[in-house]
């Protein structure tokens, strides 16, 4: 479903049936965080979902206020590989074990 910022996100839900206007982020709701529409503008989750479609990757999110944006909350994402039972440092790429990089793309020294 499209977020208020116009990006497709599988965790965003909007109920507009018969004049309703209920919107929520189910990823932040699972973490008991408060969601506001301005969080969708800087959220990295839709980009991660487009870059990595691994079914073993689970995402958890929380909101925080970085020092560079004192008045604006941002979404921080933590990725975890269910298959290998370990955290993923780069969620855009994945853990590297579920979908190894083909040898044609490896850098030769």
C-alpha positions, 0 to 999 in steps of 0.5 A: 500500500502507498504511504503518505509520502507516495512510496509502496510499503508492505508494513503501511496500512490505510483504511479508507472505507466509507470515509474512514481515515485510519492509517498505521505502520504495522512494523512500528506498531509491533514495537509499541512505537507511535507512528506519524505520517512524517516518519514515512518520508525518511523511513528506510524500510521500503528501500530495503524491501525493494533491494532485498526480497529474502524471505528469511530476513525479518525487520524490527524498527524503532524511532529515535532522534539523531543529533543532526535532526533534533526536532524530527524523529527517524526510523531505525531498522534492525535486520535479523536472518531467521535461517542463520540466527544472526543479526544482519549488518547491511539489510540492503544486501542481506547476510550473504549466506542465504543468497551468495554473490555469484562468482562473476561479481566477485572482485579479483585481487 
